[in-house]
Amino acid sequence: MCLGVYLHRFILQCSPLSLAPGARPATIGRMTDKYKAAAEAREAALCEPCRGIQRNWRRAPGHAELVQTQNWKEERGGKPVTITRWRCDRCASTWDYENDKNNQQAGWSLPSR
């Protein structure tokens, strides 16, 4: 074996981040837990009509208390796509509606804040 392989093994054995096979660092679990907790908190802050909006499906309806605030165009696959931002009068959540005729999974989404 060459010196590089021995050195690599030595660094892995002495590293405080070395793990048992199949284990993952604790920081990854904490980051995932923080992300899940933030997503659950954002979901809990939604009003009942907002919770009923079907996400990521083109032509899915919103609800009556959404107010359009702005719109813009972005390029998706070389074609322009219209994105409209909406705000809920009841819970003040912000929604984006992506109208992409070439993508059935476009539609309603909650942008990250």
Secondary structure as the mmCIF struct_conf table of DSSP 4:
data_model
#
loop_
_struct_conf.conf_type_id
_struct_conf.id
_struct_conf.beg_label_comp_id
_struct_conf.beg_label_asym_id
_struct_conf.beg_label_seq_id
_struct_conf.end_label_comp_id
_struct_conf.end_label_asym_id
_struct_conf.end_label_seq_id
HELX_RH_AL_P HELX_RH_AL_P1 LEU A 3 CYS A 14
TURN_TY1_P TURN_TY1_P1 PRO A 16 LEU A 17
TURN_TY1_P TURN_TY1_P2 PRO A 21 GLY A 22
HELX_RH_AL_P HELX_RH_AL_P2 ALA A 26 ALA A 44
TURN_TY1_P TURN_TY1_P3 ALA A 45 ALA A 45
BEND BEND1 LEU A 46 LEU A 46
HELX_RH_AL_P HELX_RH_AL_P3 GLU A 48 ARG A 51
TURN_TY1_P TURN_TY1_P4 GLY A 52 GLY A 52
BEND BEND2 ILE A 53 ILE A 53
HELX_LH_PP_P HELX_LH_PP_P1 GLN A 54 GLN A 54
STRN STRN1 ARG A 55 ARG A 55
BEND BEND3 ASN A 56 ASN A 56
TURN_TY1_P TURN_TY1_P5 ARG A 58 ARG A 59
TURN_TY1_P TURN_TY1_P6 ALA A 64 GLU A 65
STRN STRN2 LEU A 66 ARG A 76
TURN_TY1_P TURN_TY1_P7 GLY A 77 GLY A 78
STRN STRN3 LYS A 79 CYS A 88
TURN_TY1_P TURN_TY1_P8 ASP A 89 CYS A 91
STRN STRN4 THR A 94 ASN A 99
TURN_TY1_P TURN_TY1_P9 LYS A 101 ASN A 102
TURN_TY1_P TURN_TY1_P10 GLN A 104 GLN A 105
BEND BEND4 GLY A 107 GLY A 107
STRN STRN5 TRP A 108 SER A 109
#
